């Protein structure tokens, strides 16, 4: 019996600083698919140079776009990676073991370690952080604009090794992402029928800080943990301000 084939898939937009290292960490994959959503930098050229199969797709929110990208995957198994993530050698080995030695699971979660301003965050509610990334072909993502998740039906195992997430290398990148994600979040909340209120704006930001820095032991991450908790509370503040604007303005 031939060994199962693995496809890896990455959604990109203007990820020229990340895409080569992301693809290079996927040494276990038989096929690497990059689904690009209209990059204006060298992402597409670099992805092809590094050996990926590149397809252009429209961005319709993360859930819908990831489902479109899955259509290009030909493997028996699929590994979903973000461009700012890297598969550690131990995780790469675990992926191959899971695929080649079936244990009854169709999907697998991996433990993601996020770096903030160059420092690994091991507290603050950010770690451990299990996300489902390896799954048999045929599964799909929830059609959410942001914070999409794989619809697994509960049949999920766990892999050894870390998924290394280099999401916020500097503050410029953080604030760039903050504006993009808060807009998606506010739009998603409106579609779910939520209303932005003054109470939300007042209560949720400080509650976020207390949860991350005190209750989730962010203080153990030192100054970086403090900065992260402050900026996260600010992000929540902006999200609810945008939600309130959409509520009052009818989406205009």
N, C-alpha and C positions, 0 to 999 in steps of 0.2 A: 504494500500500500504506500502510495506517495505521501510525502509530508505535506501538511496543510500549508497553504500560501498565506502570507500576511501583507496586507496593504496598510500603509500609514497615510494619514490625510492631515493637511494643515490648511487653515483659512488664513489668507494674508491681505493686508493693505499697508503699503509703505513700510515694509519690514526688512529693508536692505541691511540693516545693522544686525539682524537676528537670524535671517533665513538660512544662511550657510551652516552655522553651528547647529541649528535645529535639525536640519536634514542629516548632517554628519552623525548626529547622535542616534539616528534610526538605522543602525547597521544591521538589525535583525529583519528589516522589511524587504520583501521581494519587490514591492512597488511603493513608490512615494508619490502621492498626489498633492499638488499645491493648487488650491482653488483660490484664485486671486480676484479680489473685488476692486478692480480699477486702480491699482497702484500707480503712483506718479513718479516713483523713484526706480531703482534698479532691481527691485525684488524679483520680477519675472526673469530677467536675464541671469541673475545670480542663482535662482532656483534651478533653471535649466542647466546652467554650468555645473551645478553640484549633483546633477543626475536625476532631478525630479521631473515628473510629467506634469505640465502646467496647463490649467484650464481657466478661462475667464468666466466669472459668474457675477450676477448682480447681488448687492447686499440687501437682504430683506429681513434683517435681524439675525442674530447668531444661530438660533434654532433652525430656521428655514434655510439659511445659507449652508449650514453644516449638512443638512439633509440633502441639499442639491449636490454637495461635494461627494457624498457617499455613493452617488450614482456612478461615479467614475472609478470606484474601487472594484477590483476584480478578484481580490483574495478571499479565502474562506474566513479569515479573521481580519478585523480592522483595528488599528490603533490610532486614536485621535490625539493630535498634539497641537498646542498653540505655538506660534512662532517664537514666543519669548520663553519657551520651556526647553529643557534638555533631559534626555533619558540617561540616567546614570548607568554605568556598566553593570551593576548588580541588578537593576531593573530590567535592562536589556536581556540578561541571562534568564531572569524570571519569566519574561514574556515567552521566550522560546520554550522553556520547560512547560508552561501552562498550555501552549498550543500543541506541543508534540506529545504530551502525556495527559490526555483528557481526564479530568476528575469530576465531570458532571456539571461543571459551571459553564454557562454561556457568556458571562460577562465578568470582568475583574476590575476591582478598584485599586488605585495606586495612591501611595502617600506622597503628597506634594509639599515640598519645602520652599516657601517663598522668600526671596531676598528683597529687602527694602533699603534703598540707598546703599546697596552693596553689603548689607549685613543680613545673615539668616535670622528669620523671626521664628523662634521656637516656643513662643507663648502668645499672648494677646488674642487668643481664639483663632489663630492662623495655623497652628500646628498641634497635633497631627491634623491633616486635611485630606481625607480620602475622597478621590474623584474617580468615577468609572471611565476608563479610557480604552480598555481592550475588550472587544466583544465580537461575537460571530456575526457574519454578514446577515442582514435581514432586520437588525434592530435599527431604531431611529431616535432622533432627539425630539424633545418637546418643542413645539413651535412658539417659543418665547423670544422676545426681542433680546433679552439679556438674562443671565443666570439660567441658561438652558441646561437641561440634564438629559441623560440617556434614559429612555423608557425601558427599564430592564425587567419588570415584573417580579423583582426580588431575587432572581437567581444570580447572586453576585459573590464571587470569591475575592481573595486579596493576594496581591503580589508582593514579593520582597523587593527592597530597593526603593530609592527615592526618585521622584520626578522633580527636577530642580527648576524653579520658576523665577526668572530674572525680570520681573514685571516693571519695577520702578527703580531704574538705575540712577535717576536724578529727579529733582523737583520739577524741572520743565516737563519731563515725560509724565510725571504724576498729574500735574494740573491739566495737561493735554488730555489724558485719559479721563480725569475727573469730569471735565465738561462733556465729553462724549457719553460716558456711562450714566451720568446723572440725567441727561436728556432721555436716554433709552429707558432708564428706570421710571422716570416720571410718566413717560408715554405708556409703559406697560401697566403702571398702577391705574392710570385713567381707564385703560381698556378693561381692567378688572373691576371697575366701578368704584374705586377708592376716591375720596375727596380730600383735598388738602385743606387743613384747618390751621388756625393760629396756634392751637394747642400742640399739634404735631410739630410745628416749627420750633416751639419753645421746649418741648419735652424730649424729643428724640435725640437731638445732638448731644446734650450733656449725658443722657442715658447711655449713648454709645461710648463716650469717653470712659465713664465709670465701669461699664462692662468690660471694655478691652484692657484698661490700665490697672484696675483694681481686681475685679472678679475673675478675669482671665489671666491675671498675673503678668500683664504687660510690663510692669515695673522691673521684672526679671530680664527684660530685653534692654534695660538701661535707657540711655537718652534716646536711642532709636525707637524704643517702645513708646516713650512719651510722645515723641514727634508723630509717630504713626497714629496713636490714639487721638491726638489733637486734630490731625488732618482728616482722619476718618470721621470724626464728629462734624467737621466742617463740610465734608462730602455729603453727609446725611442732611445737614442744614440746607445745602444747595439743592439737593434732591427734593426736599419738601417745599422749598420756595418755588421750584419749577412746577411741582405738582399743584401748588396753590394757584400759580399763574394760569395753568391749563384749566383748573376748575373754574376760576373766575372768568376766564376769557373764552371758555367753550372750545379750547384747543387752538385758538388763534395765537 
